[in-house]
Amino acid sequence: MSEYQYYEFLAVDRPLDAQAQAEVRSLSTRARITSTSFVNEYQWGDFRGSPDRLVERYYDAHLYLANWGTRRLLLRLPRSLLDLEVAECYCVADRVAARTAGQHLVLDLTSDDDSGDWDYEPQGSLSAIIGVRGELAAGDHRALYLAWLAGYGTWERDEDAFDRDEDDELEPPVPAGLRTLTAPQRALADFLRLDDDLLAVAAEASPPLDETTDDPKRLAAWVAKLSTVEKDRLLLRVVQDHAAAVRLELLRRFRDETTPSIVAPPRRTVADVLDGAARRRAERQSRQAAKRAEEEARRASARALADERRLAELAHDEQAAWARVDALIGTRKPADYDAAVALLTDLRALAERNAHPHEFTQRLATLRQTHARKPGLLDRLDRANL
């Protein structure tokens, strides 16, 4: 299998100017570059630049895929919108990492699976996921928890992924709303290969979201209470081309100040969550197996009933059926050979039901002898055990 690598970068808060675009262009002559994006695919060779460096200097998000199973997502946010200490609660070895870069915080999420399956379409993936950046900036930490969960979910695919002492690690704070993920969060979960059973078990400890969190009337009332000095400062930042950051900061403050506090559920260990997922998966598979067995039993019953009806019709004029066999064979057409064999199979079943298989065996032997020079027919008879 040939190698395939996909690189994509997005600038969300501030587009790249002409100079910045020229700088990233120097790293690749084939990349599709605009003021807000950089996309390149490699069937051979590799990207000359450093994704980490590009995110630190130019872009707010980076997505990478390779057909040997590696997936990586980098997200850059202003440090004022996501505390490093908060992000570090959700870090998992080399699968979920957080670091600072100047005035920004960079999240580094990785998923590896060397099973050889390549069933992910890279084009459009980052656009589907990028919404989690704004959600994180606004105080929604579900994406962080999903990344943590997917990181430890690797253990289910690779038993050597972690040491056994990781069993007793406590999960980070469980955010509300894991049962009702947003579209970007669902896309992130898929990208990181988060197992549905694992997510369902984790979500059992997640309270529902406050439905009035982003109520427009409450938001308008909250904005009205901001001081004139504060509003002037915010407007100045908007004029200075920081509108996206201002919006995220305001939403973050609004939610922090208006969302009612929720009593945190007891924290589970990694083993608790993984074992719960294993039990749920086993129960689900057992139910599915039972359902398949029931469906197969219904189909078998329907087939048996159809066979019985067909044999009953055949019994009304068995000699006509034998004549039909001779006529079909006489055409020397492959399709008619198949039809003749199917009819002979029914005649054998009828003979067995009526307890005179010897008569059928004799007639079949005569038929074989008569048509001994028709290899196509004889081959079909052999394959039907006739």
C-alpha positions in Angstrom: 0.0 0.0 0.0 1.4 3.4 -1.0 1.8 6.1 1.6 -0.8 8.9 2.0 -0.6 12.0 4.2 -3.0 14.8 4.5 -2.1 18.2 6.1 -4.7 21.0 6.7 -4.4 24.3 8.6 -7.0 26.9 9.4 -6.8 30.5 10.5 -9.9 31.4 12.4 -9.3 34.6 14.4 -7.2 36.5 11.9 -6.5 35.7 8.2 -2.9 35.6 7.0 -1.7 38.7 5.2 0.3 38.5 2.0 3.6 38.3 3.8 2.5 35.4 6.0 1.1 33.6 3.0 4.4 34.0 1.2 6.2 32.5 4.2 4.1 29.4 4.3 4.2 29.1 0.5 8.0 28.7 0.8 7.3 25.4 2.6 5.3 23.9 -0.2 4.9 24.7 -3.9 1.9 22.4 -4.3 -0.2 23.3 -1.3 -3.6 25.0 -1.8 -3.1 28.2 0.2 -5.6 31.0 1.0 -5.7 33.7 3.6 -7.4 31.3 6.0 -6.3 27.8 4.9 -3.4 25.6 3.9 -4.1 22.1 2.4 -1.7 19.6 1.0 -1.7 15.9 0.3 1.4 13.7 -0.1 1.5 10.3 -2.0 5.2 10.3 -1.5 7.7 12.5 0.3 6.8 14.6 3.3 5.9 18.1 4.4 9.0 20.3 4.9 7.5 22.5 7.6 6.7 21.9 11.2 3.0 21.7 12.0 3.7 22.8 15.6 5.6 25.9 14.4 2.9 26.8 11.9 0.2 26.6 14.5 2.3 28.7 17.0 2.9 31.4 14.4 0.0 31.5 11.9 -2.9 29.1 12.3 -5.6 28.3 14.9 -6.1 24.6 13.9 -4.3 21.8 12.2 -5.5 18.4 11.1 -3.2 15.5 10.0 -4.0 12.0 8.8 -1.8 9.2 7.5 -3.0 6.0 6.0 -0.9 4.0 8.4 -3.3 5.0 11.1 -2.1 8.3 12.7 -4.5 11.1 13.2 -3.5 14.4 14.9 -5.4 17.6 15.7 -3.8 20.8 17.0 -6.0 23.6 18.4 -4.7 27.1 19.4 -6.7 29.3 21.7 -5.9 32.5 23.6 -4.6 31.7 27.0 -7.2 34.0 28.5 -10.0 31.7 27.2 -8.7 28.3 28.4 -6.4 27.9 31.4 -3.5 25.5 31.1 -4.2 24.0 34.5 -7.7 23.1 33.3 -6.5 21.6 30.1 -3.8 19.6 31.9 -6.5 17.8 33.9 -7.5 16.1 30.7 -4.0 15.2 29.4 -3.2 11.5 28.6 0.4 10.6 28.0 1.3 11.2 24.4 -2.4 11.2 23.2 -3.7 14.4 24.8 -1.2 17.2 25.5 -1.4 20.9 26.3 1.3 23.6 26.2 1.6 27.4 26.0 3.0 29.3 23.1 3.2 33.0 23.8 -0.3 34.3 24.5 -1.8 31.1 23.3 -2.5 27.6 24.6 -2.1 24.7 22.1 -4.0 21.4 22.5 -2.4 18.4 20.8 -4.7 15.4 20.3 -3.5 12.2 18.7 -5.0 8.9 17.8 -3.1 5.9 16.4 -4.5 2.6 15.0 -2.3 0.3 12.9 -5.0 -2.2 12.1 -4.8 -1.2 8.5 -8.3 0.2 8.2 -8.6 3.4 6.1 -12.1 4.5 6.1 -11.9 8.2 6.9 -12.4 11.0 4.4 -10.0 13.9 5.2 -11.4 16.6 3.0 -13.9 18.7 5.1 -12.9 17.0 8.4 -11.3 20.0 10.0 -14.2 22.2 9.0 -16.5 19.8 10.7 -14.4 19.7 13.9 -13.3 23.4 14.2 -16.4 24.4 16.1 -15.1 22.7 19.2 -12.4 25.5 19.4 -15.1 28.1 19.9 -17.0 25.8 22.3 -13.8 25.4 24.4 -13.2 29.1 24.4 -16.7 29.7 25.6 -16.2 27.4 28.6 -17.6 24.1 27.2 -15.1 21.4 28.2 -16.8 18.5 26.5 -14.2 18.3 23.8 -11.4 18.0 26.4 -13.3 15.1 28.1 -13.9 13.4 24.8 -10.2 13.6 24.0 -9.3 12.2 27.4 -11.8 9.4 26.9 -10.5 8.5 23.5 -7.0 8.6 24.8 -7.7 5.9 27.3 -10.0 4.1 24.9 -6.8 3.2 23.0 -6.3 0.6 25.8 -9.2 -1.4 24.4 -7.5 -1.7 21.0 -4.0 -2.1 22.4 -3.5 -3.8 25.7 0.1 -2.5 25.9 -0.9 1.1 25.5 -0.7 1.9 29.2 0.8 0.4 32.4 -1.5 -1.3 34.7 -1.1 1.3 37.4 -3.1 3.6 35.1 -6.2 1.6 36.1 -6.5 3.6 39.3 -6.2 7.0 37.6 -9.2 9.2 38.3 -11.2 10.7 35.5 -11.1 14.5 35.1 -14.2 16.6 35.8 -17.1 15.3 33.8 -18.8 18.1 31.9 -22.5 18.4 31.4 -24.1 17.4 28.2 -22.2 14.3 27.1 -25.4 12.7 26.1 -26.2 15.5 23.7 -23.0 16.3 21.8 -22.9 19.1 19.3 -22.0 18.3 15.7 -18.4 19.4 16.0 -18.0 17.3 19.2 -19.4 14.3 17.4 -17.0 14.9 14.5 -14.1 15.1 17.0 -15.2 11.9 18.7 -15.2 10.1 15.3 -11.8 11.6 14.4 -10.3 10.3 17.6 -11.9 6.9 17.2 -14.0 7.2 20.4 -16.0 4.0 21.0 -19.7 4.6 21.3 -20.1 2.2 24.2 -17.3 3.9 26.1 -18.9 7.3 25.4 -22.3 6.0 26.6 -20.8 4.7 29.9 -18.9 8.0 30.5 -22.1 10.0 29.8 -23.9 8.2 32.6 -22.2 10.6 35.0 -22.8 13.7 32.9 -25.7 15.9 34.0 -27.8 17.5 31.3 -27.0 20.9 29.9 -28.7 24.0 31.3 -31.2 24.7 28.5 -31.1 28.5 29.2 -27.3 28.9 29.0 -27.4 30.9 25.8 -30.9 32.4 26.1 -30.8 35.5 23.9 -32.8 37.6 26.4 -30.5 36.7 29.3 -27.5 37.4 27.1 -28.9 40.9 26.2 -29.6 41.7 29.8 -26.1 40.7 30.8 -24.5 42.8 28.1 -26.6 45.8 29.1 -25.1 45.6 32.6 -21.5 46.0 31.3 -19.9 49.3 32.1 -19.4 52.0 29.5 -15.7 51.7 30.0 -15.8 48.0 29.4 -17.9 48.3 26.3 -15.5 51.0 24.9 -12.6 48.7 25.5 -14.3 45.8 23.8 -15.3 47.9 20.8 -11.8 49.1 20.4 -10.5 45.6 20.2 -13.2 44.7 17.6 -12.0 47.7 15.5 -8.4 46.4 15.9 -9.4 43.1 14.2 -9.9 41.0 17.4 -13.7 40.6 16.9 -13.6 36.8 17.1 -11.6 36.8 20.3 -13.9 39.4 21.9 -17.0 37.3 21.1 -15.5 34.2 22.6 -14.3 36.1 25.7 -17.8 37.6 26.2 -19.5 34.2 25.8 -17.1 32.7 28.3 -17.7 35.4 30.9 -21.5 35.2 30.3 -21.6 31.5 30.9 -19.3 31.6 33.8 -21.4 34.2 35.5 -24.9 32.9 34.7 -24.7 29.1 34.5 -25.8 27.6 37.8 -23.3 25.5 39.6 -23.7 21.7 39.4 -22.7 19.3 42.1 -19.9 17.2 40.6 -20.6 13.5 40.5 -18.1 11.1 42.2 -15.1 10.6 40.1 -14.5 7.2 38.6 -11.3 5.4 37.8 -10.1 4.6 34.4 -10.8 0.9 35.1 -14.3 1.8 36.2 -15.1 3.5 32.9 -13.3 0.9 30.7 -14.9 -2.1 32.5 -18.3 -0.5 32.3 -17.8 0.0 28.5 -16.8 -3.7 28.2 -19.9 -4.8 30.1 -22.2 -2.6 28.0 -20.6 -3.8 24.8 -21.0 -7.4 25.8 -24.6 -6.9 26.7 -25.3 -5.0 23.5 -23.6 -7.7 21.4 -25.6 -10.4 23.3 -28.9 -8.6 22.5 -27.8 -8.2 18.8 -26.9 -11.9 18.6 -30.3 -12.9 20.1 -32.1 -10.6 17.7 -30.2 -12.1 14.8 -31.0 -15.6 15.9 -34.7 -14.7 16.2 -34.7 -13.1 12.7 -32.9 -16.2 11.3 -35.4 -18.5 12.9 -38.2 -16.5 11.3 -36.6 -16.6 8.0 -36.0 -20.4 8.3 -39.6 -20.9 9.3 -40.7 -18.8 6.2 -38.4 -20.8 4.0 -39.7 -24.1 5.4 -43.3 -23.0 4.8 -42.5 -22.0 1.2 -40.7 -25.3 0.6 -43.7 -27.2 1.9 -46.1 -25.3 -0.3 -43.9 -25.8 -3.3 -43.6 -29.6 -2.6 -47.3 -29.8 -2.1 -47.9 -28.3 -5.6 -45.3 -30.6 -7.0 -46.9 -33.7 -5.5 -50.1 -33.0 -7.5 -48.4 -34.0 -10.8 -44.9 -35.4 -10.2 -44.7 -36.9 -13.6 -45.2 -33.5 -15.2 -42.3 -32.2 -13.1 -40.0 -35.0 -14.5 -41.1 -34.1 -18.0 -40.3 -30.5 -17.2 -36.8 -31.5 -16.2 -36.3 -33.3 -19.5 -37.5 -30.3 -21.4 -35.2 -27.9 -19.6 -32.2 -30.2 -20.1 -33.1 -30.5 -23.8 -32.5 -26.8 -24.4 -28.8 -27.2 -23.5 -28.8 -23.7 -22.0 -26.9 -23.1 -18.8 -29.8 -21.2 -17.2 -32.2 -24.0 -18.0 -29.6 -26.5 -16.5 -29.8 -24.5 -13.3 -33.6 -24.6 -13.3 -33.6 -28.3 -14.0 -31.2 -29.0 -11.0 -33.4 -26.8 -8.8 -36.5 -28.8 -9.8 -34.6 -32.1 -9.2 -33.7 -30.9 -5.8 -37.4 -30.4 -5.0 -38.2 -33.8 -6.4 -35.6 -35.4 -4.1 -37.1 -33.6 -1.1 -40.6 -34.8 -2.2 -39.3 -38.4 -2.5 -37.8 -38.2 1.0 -40.9 -36.8 2.4 -43.0 -39.5 0.9 -40.5 -42.2 1.9 -39.7 -43.5 -1.6 -36.1 -42.1 -2.1 -35.1 -45.3 -4.0 -37.4 -44.5 -6.9 -35.9 -41.0 -7.2 -32.4 -42.4 -7.0 -33.1 -44.8 -9.9 -34.7 -42.1 -12.1 -31.8 -39.8 -11.4 -29.2 -42.5 -12.3 -31.1 -43.1 -15.6 -31.1 -39.3 -16.2 -27.3 -39.1 -15.6 -26.7 -42.0 -17.9 -28.8 -40.5 -20.7 -27.0 -37.2 -20.5 -23.5 -38.5 -19.7 -22.1 -36.3 -22.5 -23.3 -33.1 -21.0 -20.5 -32.0 -18.6 -22.1 -28.7 -17.8 -25.2 -30.5 -16.5 -23.2 -33.2 -14.7 -21.1 -30.6 -12.9 -24.2 -28.8 -11.7 -25.7 -32.1 -10.5 -22.5 -32.9 -8.6 -22.4 -29.5 -6.9 -26.0 -30.0 -5.8 -25.1 -33.5 -4.4 -27.6 -35.1 -6.9 
